[in-house]
Amino acid sequence: MTDNHFTALKEIDVKPYTEEKGRYSYLPWAKAVELLLERDPTATWRFEPDQWLPNKTVLVSCEVTAFGVTRPMHLPVWETVRLNNRSENKATENPDALDISNARMRCLVKAIALFGIGLNLYTKEETDLRPSSAPALKKAPLGEPPRDEVPSLGDKVPEDRAPKFVKTTSSKKEVPPTTPRGQKIMEKCDVVGVSRKEIEQALGSSVDKVDDSSMEHLKLFLLQANEAPARKSDLLKRLYDSIHDLA
């Protein structure tokens, strides 16, 4: 592979093909493969055996050969969880087949990025994955309080500074799942931006009481929603129809 290949591939604008998941933009694996094969029809890839680590997490590995060069990549099977009102990535303990399959395809996309395609998407991700620290207060002009300063109880927050997400039509808090299965379902739904109310309407039951038959349909929904978040509403309806046709 010449420097010209890498430079040309890095200049490809992948933004029109990206989709959003949480705080990140990502390139669907099918589009990454298409962009690569359009430029090297002989390109190939292979997955190494998964590595099960002592802490019950899994590392997947992939290598891509294109333009006469082979480049390897590895990736942990991971999930997004809520910690301190912030989405954080963590390795998944005891991942199932769907978790591993998703991680393999993301690993493939990252291996393709080593050739330049979509490489710039990972700049923000690498920055955000570093341990977070409290932001320093911005220095404000005299007479004006710092914009990041938290008002004390009883202070009236100006409308232009009030966070949008505090406005709600109900003070009722969502009750967290009580079973391991329910908790894992909601962790995965959080990744694709589906609320507990939405998924339970589609399932026709509580996430704590999902049976094995419905679980198979749910796994397919999560796989499809992970690859096409923009189709979430349509996929939820399809999930509802597939489950209630079983009755």
Secondary structure by P-SEA (a helix, b strand, c coil): ccaaaaaaaaacccccccccccccccccaaaaaaaaaaacccccccccccccccccbbbbbbbbbcccbbbbbbbcbbbbbbcccbbbbbbbccccaaaaaaaaaaaaaaaaaccccccccaaaaaaaaccccccccccccccccccccccccccccccccccccccccccccccccccaaaaaaaaaaaaacccaaaaaaaaccccccccaaaaaaaaaaaaaaaacccaaaaaaaaaaaaaaaac
